[in-house]
């Protein structure tokens, strides 16, 4: 592939960069296949701006006879301006940015070119696998098994090759179940609650259709999930009305008559476009510069972002309650089972399982519940809040998850082992990254594009000693207890570290947090480590 | 109207208190009666010991009046049966043993603003007969009793009398209690010492005792700092032109650039547009001291209010003040603030308005008012730190003015961000300068609808809280201190927030007859410390006063709601305590290292030499110099 055909002007001198938190600077702008670089002449060393073109969500240009201004709006919500001398140069640069920032081909993306010096591609990709999870939970091997029915992705294109299913069902039955579930997403185990041996399953909706089709194997599978217990819950992330309507288009829900031991609970969760529009409104409100008592709170409310968080957290709380408090197994699905389903199963696991609250545990959870489970990152994160492009499959579900985790972090400052800067980092990486982790829509696509052999893994990188320290919560105190979030509107707060991150005040708070972190680690080192005095003496 | 506590529920008293001979119940109206035994004799029963343990060290002066069966109509758990216990200090309720979850109430009588009878002897419906209690601290309580036999009369009369002692010719509780603390909090603020700390007097500013007997201005402190060249006669002439004689005096001086914050009341311009050359000259003297072309006068009020004040003889500085610029800060008056907080209470208590929470919150305008106060203070601080002296006033100069000067000083002077410095700031800018605590809070006064009441001080503490949120390492104290201060703003257990001004306090021997809140605070200071405090003496803090960066102080305004999570309070507090201990240990080690290494280790040589003053501040400073990254 040749990027150079899109780059008519690679270098421009005398460009003025106006970006938040910095004074305007004059220097040289450079466009490469994947980056926008800016360095001012005085400063040696690292460039002042090194931006992945992929990070650019929208551009606006304003031209005059002799120069032009390009406003660049990034997916990380930063907005900056470039004043470029010469109309032609400016148009060329704008054209390059517009084209290169939304290249469609996965294999042309930067992660395939990113080669940091200190790591090689031979390292094992990723942190976990269904096999590993299964190996760790020996106590339920009598009822569950590892199936590789999907080894060539033919049964369910969005599932990983191996999944955990009830032992009584053979692979042939699974194939039948897959035909009865949207996207072939037959119910699989995603969480095993050690305390009471209850499980969380997730799937796509059953394809009952208008004429109430049934599937014996599907009923059998769910019956097998229950084992000796005689009751389970199905949490449907749609309202019961929506679920009814879905039957008209071939979807549906588990009827009482066919699944007598299962009780359905409907919780209407917004997804898709509604969520994307909510994000757009919120970001607009956050960027509103007018100071006329700016009706900020009303705007925040109107964006509905916080109410989406409330719904997500309370539905996840409901799920956790079913499993942890009431001792029942739960199946979660909406329609496709690739968005809200994953959102609440993830949150419920963080609420219940202390292991998911550690840095490694959390990343492993994300890998299992979002990457392996087939959340279509490529589609969902193609654009963010600024894009004028016609929206197709964009939806900030993953961002909503990170925000929900941030709310937990805020409500339980001691209970999570990772810091909130990890959430911020993940929010960036999901939209534009040096790493291959969030590329593609599912495991199969990653396999096709050889993502796991030709790119580096973000999660591995985050766990390297050099990075790791930065993402640990200095106040962390592990607790075995479930952390039940409060979902009262007063308990939920705007994630200012993300949404207002380009305001100086938030930077100050971030610096103060860093300082606190340094303090705690310093105290700990000197007090706990007596060798320190030796080194000082020496 | 003697209460006969044993008439009713005498059995239960015996059961509660063990041998009744240990206890001589104090009778109403005679404070000299023997107090309830010693605390140890009363611990015979768990329930009571829970209650009495609250009273702790000042138990000997608590008079136990009444305990009886009652139903608390809890907004969160419904009607709860239990026992109410009333002393001359508090109302205490605990649900019966068989009620789950346990419901407890602990209300200092000082926090009560209104007691009303609800329903009558013939009212129908369950729990329709009882008492309604409105509190000053963002909650209301409702109790139901049996309809027979005037069962609420004793409790109503007790509450009415002891919640509003001043309306009944009784002393406030602070005058009754005999608490003892290791430290005397009244000594925390010595005006002369504070002036000396600021570098006063100097060649431009002198200290005057013109108000020593409070006959110059009865609402001002007894020592004042005024321009060196203004003679006492000048001051007297200026006083005639300033509302209530509250002349412009110095609150704070910038050590390097010598710019000052001066506070006063409005000039008495009136409808006829009176002038006073002495006042004009006086302000110009203040300007000249800093060789700036303009003196900035911040009038805290909205422009229209300032104009309207002319009708009642007040006003603002007009064009005749040639070298001054007048800036209106648009902060509303005490009545607007009172109504705003009332609206806030309506949407958070008992149940939180959920469906349109944010727009409801917006419609109370509370955060907007907080924003205006903060942004006013920022403007003051900004002027001063750039070398311009400022004058701050509102109408009388004891509400908005106090908010603005004290917040600006908090931004400018890191000393006020320490635990003790903050106490000095409150003592100085609020208490000594005559913020009318008695009128604003209505201590011991039954007149709940008094138009003089207003949550101005609460609003100030809210602003401080907003600052601590924005600068998590800049304050030596933590949120618990702010909450404690607001608790005792109402409790009347300490003398600190009693009376309207210094002269009234002296008249009532406040300092000798009551205990200071700072005695309590400084005797257990560790629970009020922020483990992450790292002092930076030169730093001016500019908080962001934008709605986007202000939060509702949920852990104060919605603290009575059990459904709101307050950050898992106890484990966090525990962790902070551990961290404080860790920090102390760290500092100790560091000090040892410094001692042993003082000759050999060059890497520590730039740390300041330890001095003998407060050990925490010294050592934390060492710490900062060594490790603060910026």
Interface residues (C-beta under 8 A of the other chain):
Chain A: X286 X291 X293 X294 X295 X296 X297 X298 X300 X301 X306 X410 X411 X412 X413 X414 X415 X475 X477 X479 X485 X486 X488 X489 X490 X491 X493 X494 X496 X500 X503 X505 X508 X509 X511 X512 X513 X514 X515 X516 X518 X519 X520 X522 X523 X524 X526 X527 X533 X536 X537
Chain B: X348 X352 X354 X356 X357 X358 X359 X361 X362 X367 X368 X470 X471 X472 X473 X474 X532 X534 X543 X544 X546 X547 X548 X549 X551 X552 X554 X558 X561 X563 X564 X565 X567 X568 X571 X572 X575 X579 X582 X583 X585 X586 X589 X590 X592 X593 X596 X597 X600 X601 X603 X604 X627 X628 X629 X630
